[in-house]
């Protein structure tokens, strides 16, 4: 039975899952959730996702939510399809570095980027409120300091978890790309290794496909 993915295109979390699906060329059926009508807060939806968020994945009635957990599930179920995006659990050192990179993305990148994007993009677009320049600048300043660590990591290796691309690198794309839309070039100007890494991952075909949007229906690959 084909996988069913529920969410909406503008969600960074939905896009993280879509990138992995496109990278590994896993067919899936996309079901758009209309957040403007609060479909994600309906009783039916809450039965699937108790927090009323997106996305969730339905694999023949087995439901997984939380985008990063979904991506790990996809890699575990389709390890030999498309590129390998996580190390084998038997390689404990590689797994430790992968988990370390995962923690870096969640703790040192995501919250600050989301805060900056909220001020620069979400507030003006969705809430019709002006950008708070002080809050935005504080988030960018804090992110700048965190990216010093990224520069040190990427000076020693090609990607965040070693010299092979993993899903952790890809997780940065949706929210990272929004920084430029909000007026910051920090990912291309901060340091040569970050700029090289960002150009690499943001040039991937999977990200180009996700940016085009996903129409409801079956997404399949030749």
Secondary structure, 3 states (H helix, E strand, C coil): CCEEEEECCCCHHHHHHHHHHHHHCCCEEEEECCHHHCHHHCHHHHHHCCCCCCCEEEECCEEEECHHHHHHHHHHHCCCCCCCCCCCCCCHHHHHHHHHHHHHHHHHHHHHHHHHHHHHHHHHHHCCCCCCHHHHHHHHHHHHHHHHHHHHHHCCCCECCECCCCHHHHHCHHHHHHHHHCCCCHHHHCCHHHHHHHHHHHCCHHHHHHHCCCCCEEECCC
